Amino acid sequence: MRCLGALESVRVSPLSSLSVNGGTGKEVTLATGLHLRYSTTPLRSSLSFTLPNSFFFRTRAPSQRTVSFYCHSSLTPELKTTLDKVVSSQKVILFMKGTKDFPQCGFSNTVVQILRSLNVPFETINILENEMLRQGLKEYSSWPTFPQLYIEGEFFGGCDITVEAYKSGELQELVEKAMCC
């Protein structure tokens, strides 16, 4: 999700954090884990950052200045429909950094090598080419990192899960079953 707000600093716990330094102000911590810090002096600029969920927040500061905050999802209905079609169009598809012929991160390369060792036909999509796809896919799968492996239209996991399933033989069984259908 892309979030915009006129805040001095914002921190989301425990998922991620972001701070903008400068100014003096007050702090508010909500039960949701959202931590807001607002300045009693005029703010210098708007703030952009990423959060895991969509929400609207409004509070009144002790100085009687209203702080408003709105977040929206990167996963638009159109992108969700497109992702549904893409992941169901192939038996095995890997969203990765780079391509299967030129992986651009070690984790993506590891999953590509595992799938190649299993002689599995698979397609790849380079998430580095499209920021909206990269952010939307994190929400679509509820998985924050890449690569992301999908088998028969279902999210399977990232690199660590794929490696463990490969070592245990579970991945080979699942892929063989997918190829038979």
N, C-alpha and C positions, 0 to 999 in steps of 0.2 A: 504494500500500500504506500502511496505517496501522500505525505502529510504536509500541510502548510499551516503556519501559524505565526503570529507575532509574539514570540516568547523569547525570553533571555536564554533559557536552557531547558532541555527536556531530557528525562532519563526514563527508560522503560526497564523494569526489572522483572524477572531475571534474564529475559531474552536478549536484550541489547541495550546499549547506552550511547548517548550522544550529549556532549556538553558544548555550550557556546560560552566563552569566558567574557568577563567584563561587566561593569556596573554593579550596583548594590541593589538588593531587592529582598523579597519574601519568598518562602517556599511552601508548597502545598503537596502533600502526599496522599493519594487516594487509595482506597481499598483494592482497586484493580492493579495496583503496582505502578501506576503512572505518577511520575514525580514532576511537578511543574515548578519552575522558578521564574518569577516575573520581576521586572525592574520597576522601581518607583520613578525612575527617570525615563525620558522618551527612549524607545527602542531604536536601535540603529538600522535594522533591516529585518525582513522576513526570514524565517527559518524553514528549511526543507530537510526532511529525514524520513526514515522508513519505520513503520510499526507493523505488528502482525495482524491486527484486526481493525475493522472499520468502526468508527464511532464519532460522536459529536460531543464536545465538552465545553462547558461555560461555567465560569466561577467569578465571584466578585472579590477583588483584592481588598485588603484593609484600607488602601488609599481610595476606595470606591471606584477604582478603575476596573472596567470589565475586561476579562481576558477570554477570548473566544478561540476555539480550536476545532478544526474539522479534518477528518481523514477519509479518504476514499480508497476503494479497492483497485489494485492493478488488474485484477481478473474481471474484465468486463464480460457481460453476457456473450458478446460476439467472440471474444477470445476463448471463453469456456467451450462454446459450441465448436470452434475450430480445433481446440485441443482434444475434445471428445472424438472428433472425426479422425484426427491424426493418430492418436494412440490406438484407436480401434482398426485403423487401416492396415496395420502391420502386425504380424505375430510377435515380433521383438523389435522394440525401438528404444534408442538410447539418446536422451537429451544430454549433450556434453559440451565441453569447451573444446572447440576445434572439430575436426572430422575424423572418421575412422582411419583415413589415410594420413592425417596430420593432427594427432591429438595435441592440444595446447595446455594440458596439465597432466600431472602424473596419475591422479586418480582416474581421470577419463581414460588415459592410456591403459591403466590396469584393467578396467572393465572391458575395453576393446580387446585386449589380449586374451582375457578369459573367454569372451564370446567366440573369438577366432579359434581358440584351442578346442572348443566344443563343436566346431564346424557348423555353427548356427548362422543361417542367413538373417541379417539384421540391418536396419536402417539407422542412420544417425541424423540428428539435427543440431547444428552449431548454435548454441544459445548466446554466443558472443556477438552474433550479428544483429540481435534485436533486443534492446533493453526492456521493452514492454513484454515480450515473450519471457525473458529471464525472470522478471519480477512476478508476472502472472502465473508462471509455472510453479513458483514457490508456494503460492496460495492454492493452486489447483491440486498439488500433491500433498500439501501440508508438510513439505520437506524443504529445509532451508538451503541445502547445498546441491552441488552438481558434481558428478553426473547423476542422472535419474534414469533408472531402467524400468521399462514397462514391458510386461509379458501378457499377451492376450488382452490388451486393453486395460490391464490393472497395474497400478504402481507396485513395483517389486522392492526397490530400495536404491540406496546409493552404493558407493564403492565398498565400504566395510561390510554391509549386508551381503553384497554380491560375492565378495571374497569368502566370507564364512560359508555361504550356501554352496559355493564351488568346492571348497575343501571338504564339506560334509557329503557331497554328492547330490544334495537337494536341488541345486540349480540345474544340473544335467537332467534329472528326472522331470522337472517342471518344463524345461525347454523341449525335451523329447515328446512329452505329452502335448504341448502346444503345437508342435510340428505335425503330429498325427491327425489332429482335428481339422 
